[in-house]
Amino acid sequence: MVKDPVVYVDGEFVPREEAKVSVFDHGLLYGDGIFEGIRVYNGVVFKLDAHLDRLYRSARAIELNIPLEKEALKAALLETLRRNGYTDSYIRLLVTRGKGDLGVNPKKCPKASVVIINIQVEPMHGHGSKSQGISTIIASTRRQTPDSASHEIKSLNYLNSILATLEANRQGADDAIMLDHRGFVAEATGTTLVAVWNGELHAPPLTASILDSITRRFVLDLARELGFPVHERDMTLFQLLMADEVFLCGTMGEITPVRSINGQSVGDQTPGPVTQRLITEYKARRKDPQYGTQI
């Protein structure tokens, strides 16, 4: 029998079925809040400090006061993990604006709400995606411009990605790749993107309306360490379609090879040799305590 997980809600540890927020919470009413998705491997919380740093940067960007200092929040998260006792799991850490009223003004919300969910879940596209790859489309929905709703803020508002996902669903694809407002390649609906040409990695820059992904940074640094040249630059759709290999990377998706784009096969094999090498190294390092925090 699967154990019912404990959820942290504003200082209390409660059973999953009792974990609730108010219907007047601005996170529910307006998507007014931020979150982090974090993975635990073999009892190691991968890149926990980096995730917490990004959470507090996101909070600062939207003038959201997290009611816990960083070390206190870290302690609450680790205690949640200890109570659940999972060796390998996923964490969803949320901070909402908190309870207010039906007006959009955040001043009506006196205190933010903190929720820590810890469950066991497969990678975004399932374990089989690592060997088989996934099918993708190029979505007609574009990433928002950086001056409208920056994707460097990891907010609760994912409607942009949901619209692209609905489009992928209609076309029978596993995921959608999105372009930025200029027409350059940005990222997928919940992960960032990297292309490989002639053994060199090419990744869209942060200016392409993408999330400053912690997994992306780790994978690119790993590639450099392994001797692969890495370039962060704008990428045209033509260049993406001509790539030898394409993979997505993120906490939920880990490293996921892309098998096809708009029905067109990517490269000669899935996963390609560079992608496979990175998957192997990533699996070996993600459970190493030097890259995370021991529970």
N, C-alpha and C positions, 0 to 999 in steps of 0.2 A: 504494500500500500504506500502510495506517495505521500510524504509528509506535507501537511498544509503549512506554507511558509508564514513566518512572522513578518509583519510590515511595521516600519517605524513611521509614526505620524505625530509630528509636533511634540516630541519628547516621550511618547508612549509606544510600547511594543505591543501590537495587537494582532490577533489572527487575521488571515487574509480576508475572511468574510466580514470582519468588523472594521476594516480599513476604509474610512470614508472622509470626504471633504464636503464642505457646504455647497449647496446649489448656487449660492451667491459668491462663490470663490471666483475671482477674476481670471484665474487660469482656465476654468470651465467656460465662463461667459465670453471671454475675449482672447483666449490663448496667451494671456498676460503672465508669462513666467519663463523659466529656463530649465534645462535639464542636462544630465550627462548619462551616457550609456557606458558601463564599465564591465569588463570581464574578469572572472576569477579562474585561474588555471592552476591546478594542483596546490591549492591553498595560497596562491600568490595573487594579489589584486594588481593586475597589470597596469602600470603607469598611473597609479592612483593619484599621486601628487600632481602630475600634469593635468589630470582631469579636474581636480579640485581647483587648480590655478585657473583653468579655462572657465569653470563655473563662476568664479568670483569676477573674472573679467567680463563675462556676459552680464552678470548682475550690475556691475558698475556702468556698463553701456546703457542699460535701461533704467538706471537709478533705482534699483531694487535692493533694499537692505536685508541681507540674509541674517536672520536672528541668532546665528551661531558663528563664533569665530572659527577660522579654518580648522584648527586642531580639534576643537570640540565637535565639529561636523565629521571630521575624520574618525574620531573615537566612536561617535554614534553609528557611523557606517560599519566599522569593524565589529562593533557589538551586535549589530543586526546579523552580520555574517556568522558570528560565533553562535548565536542563538539558533540559526537555521542549520548550521553544520554541514553545508554543501562544500565539497572539495572543488568542484567545478560548477560555476554558475554565472548568471548575468545580474547586474545591478542597474536599476533605473533610479537615479537620484533626481528628484524634482524640487524646485522652489517656485511656488506660485506667489502672485501678489497678495493672496489671502482674501479673506471674506470682506466684501464691501456691499455695494448695492447695484442696481441696474444701470447706473451711470458709468461712463467709460473712464472718468477721472480717477487715477490711481490714489489720489489724496483721500478717497473714501475708504481705502483699505489700510487700517492702522498697523497690521502686522502680517508679514509674509508667512507662508505655510511651507514646512519642509516634510517631504515624504521620501522614504527609502524603501524601494521594492527589491527583493532578492529572490530570484526564481531560477530554475534549471530550464534552459531553452536551447534549441539547436541554432546554428548560425542562420543568418537571414534567408539563405536559399537552400538550406539543408546541407548535411555532410556530403552528399553525393556531388554537389556542385564543384567541389575541389578537383575532382577527376573528370567530370563530364562537361563542366562549363555551363554557362547560362546563355539564353537567347535574349537579345535586347532590341529595342527600337530607338529611333531618334524622336523624342517627343516634340510635339508642336508647342507645348507649354514651355515658355522660357523662364529661366531663373530671374528673380527680381533684380532690379538695378541696385548697386551698392548704396545709393542714396535714398532708397525707399525702405527696404528691410534687409539689412546686411546679413548674409549667411555666415559671417564670422561670429554672429550672436547665435548661440544654440538655443533657440526659443521653442516654446511649445506650439507655435504656429507652423504646421507642416502642410497646410492646404495646397501650397504650390507643388509639393512632392506628391500629394494625394491625387491631384488632377493628372499629373504625368503617369502615375501608377494606374489610374483608371484607363488611360489611353493604352498602356501596355497590356492591361487585362483584355481590352476589346480586341486587340490584335493577336492575342494568344502568346505574348512574350513574357519572359520572366521578370524583366525590369525595363526601365526607360533611361536613356542617356539624355541629359538636358543641355541645351546651349545657353550661353549668356545673352544679354540684351544686344550684343554686337554681332552675334552669330558664331562666336567661337565656342569650342567644347568647354563645358563647365564640369559637371559631375553627374552621377546617377541619383536616384530619388532618395537614397539613404546612405550612400557611400561615395567616396571620391574615386577618381579614375586615373589610371596610368597606362600609357601605350609604350610598346617596345619596337624600335626599328634598329636593325643591324646590331643587336646586343646593347643598345643604349636606351635608357629610360627617359620618357618625356611625360611631364605632368603639367596640367593647366596651373597657372599661378593663382595666388589668392585674389588677384584683381579680376579673375573670371567669375566672380560671384560664387565662390565655393567656401565650404567650411574649412577652417584651419584644423584639419583632422589630425588627431594624435597618432592614429595608426598610420596615416599617410606619411607623416614625418618620420616615424620609426622605420617604415619600410624603405623610404628613400635613403635614410642614413645607413640602413642595413645594406642596401644595394651599393652605395659608395664604398662601404667597408669591404664588400666582396669584389670590388674592382670594376663595377659597372658604371660607366659615365651616366650622370643624371642631369637633366635639363628641365627647368621650370619655366615654361614659356607658353604663349598663346598657341592654340592648336586648331587648325581648320578641320571641318568635317571631312574633307578629302584626305587630309593627312591621317585622321583617325581610321578611315576605311582602308587605307593602304598599309596600316600597321602590321607587323609580323605577329605581335601578341598584344592583347589588351586585357587588363584585369582591374577589378574594383577592390577597394580596400576601406575598411572601417571596423569599428568595434563589433557591430552585429554581423557584418558580412565577412570579417577577417580578410583573407585574400581570396577573391573569387574570380577565376578565369572567365572571360567572355568568349563564348563559342561563335556567336553570330551577331551581326548588327543589321537591322532591316532585312533579314533573311540572307544576308551575304556572309559567308564563312570568314572567320578571322584567321589568317595564317594557314599553316599546313597541319597543325596539330593542336589539341587542347588537352591539358595546358601546354604552352610552349616551354622550351628549356629554361628560359630566364624566370618565368613565372613559377615553374616547378621548383627551381633552386630557392627562390624566395619563400615559397610555401614551406619547404623543408626546414630552412633556417628559422623562419618565424615560429614554427611549431616548437623548435628546440629551445628558443630563447624566451618565449612568452611566459614560461613557468619558472624561469630563473629569478630568484629573489632580487638580484641586482637591477632587474628591470621593473620592479614593483614593490609591493608591501606585503609582508607575510601576515596572515590572519593571526 
